[in-house]
Structures are given as structure tokens and as C-alpha cells.
Amino acid sequence: MGLKRVRDGVEPGSTGAKQNQGVRTETCADLYGGKPRGTKGSGLMTYPSGAEPLGAGPTPSAGAPVALVTDCACGVGAAVARRLAAEGMRVVVNCAPGRRAAERLARRLPGSMWRTADVSVREEAEGLVAAVVARYGRLDVLVNSAGAVRRERAADAEVLREVFDVNVLGTWQMCVAAMPYLRAGGDGCVVNVATVTEEDPADGSVPYAVSRTALNNITRMLAALTGSEVRVHAVASGPTDSADPSAPERVAEAVLAMVRTHRPTGQALTGRA
């Protein structure tokens, strides 16, 4: 059906994930291919092999904040994980089933752990959050970076549903599962990685643009519901240029800015130059 899941670390044929007919999954190695590749409008990028401009940072203290980044074995999610770790946070590396890329990243981030989970499945989203709390006893930051994109501008209902399962339902389920722990810490923060595709529908695919518009509305709604208890923001990465390997790092800096900020909740920041 032409649907491409931008699901970092997925291995074709892996068990434990929803297997959808016509869904093509790719490993990080497939995505790299020796050169940067990406989908215009997806807001997600991959690095060529060995391109890791940011170090892991210092070993975090036992009381350091804990950040969970979904689908972050490579691309934008990996850049976010590295940036938060460089700030001294303990980072949980999540990917859909396919563990090698997640393990590699987690080994480079002091105090981190990795966990496979498909956030579009409620039980797996809840299990992911439970595993984080069981390991660290807290959760301070949730970054929802999982995404699926349809290359074509038009798609049937089945493809639209597949995109929404990850981009909208998955984000919602992660927020619901994490919210009690984010509240408990007193300074919890959610950052949803969205795009500005909906501002220029001709520039991207219909299912992706509609799903990201829904995600931005979820951000505003959650911000209104949680008030000052949990800060909820979005980073709009905008269409990415696949020839620009610095794009993920700019998005990561924007995510960090939102984690640090105490501006009114519900804000969106564009993570591009």
C-alpha cells in the first residue's frame, strides 16, 4: 500500500509487533544506506553511518531526571535522546521491535535503558511506562517522536487508519499512561514532535498532514487539561531537507528548549533554521 513506517529500529519479520499487510519496515541500516535519506514533510531524518555529532555527556546522578523518548533508535528521536543525555538526564530509548539499534544507542548513553514497544498498542504503551517507573521510580519527561508517513498525497481509509494508529493514537496512549507519573514529579513535561505540514497541505501527504494536525490539537487540549501540573508542548520540525544532516540536531535543540522552558503550556516551537 506504500505506507512507510518511520519506526526507528524495526526489523522486517520481527515478532511482537502488529504485522500489517503492505507495511514496509526498515532497519536503521536500511535507512542509512551509506547516505542520508528522508521523506519530505516527515520531519524525520537519518544519518549516514557513523555520523553522530553529539557525545553522550556526563554520567547522570542517581537523582537525575528521567526522559522517555519514543521511537528513538535513529533519526530525530536518536538526536533528541543524545541531547537530553548530554544535559545529564537518564534517557529511556524506545523502539518498535527490533532491538539492535536501540541497544547500540542505549550503550552510549550513561544511565540509560532501552525497551521495545509499539506505542500504537495500548498494552505495550502502558507496559513501556510501567517498565520505566519500575527501573527508575520516576518519569519526568516524555518525548513522543514516533511517526508513520504515507509517501503519496492520497490514500484509502486503511492507510489513513495505520498512520493515525501511530501518530495520533500512539501519542495519546503514551500521554495517558505517563501522566500520573509526570504529575507526581511536580515538574513533568510532554513534548510532541509534530510538523508544520498542515500549513501547506500541497507540500506533503494527506494522511500524514491530517494526523499531525490532530497531534497539534491534542497538544493544545492536554495543555488546557493539565494546566500548571504538567507542561505540554510541541516541536514543529517542518519539512526536512534530506541533504542536511544537521536537521535532527536542530529539532533536538528545540525539544531541549521546550523541556527547559516554563513559558505558558501548549506552545509550539519550530525546530528548523
Helices and strands as residue ranges (DSSP letters): E 3-6, E 23-24, H 28-32, E 66-69, H 75-86, E 90-95, H 100-108, E 113-116, H 122-136, E 141-144, E 147-150, H 157-164, I 165-170, H 171-185, E 188-194, G 197-199, G 201-203, H 206-226, E 230-236, H 247-260, E 268-270
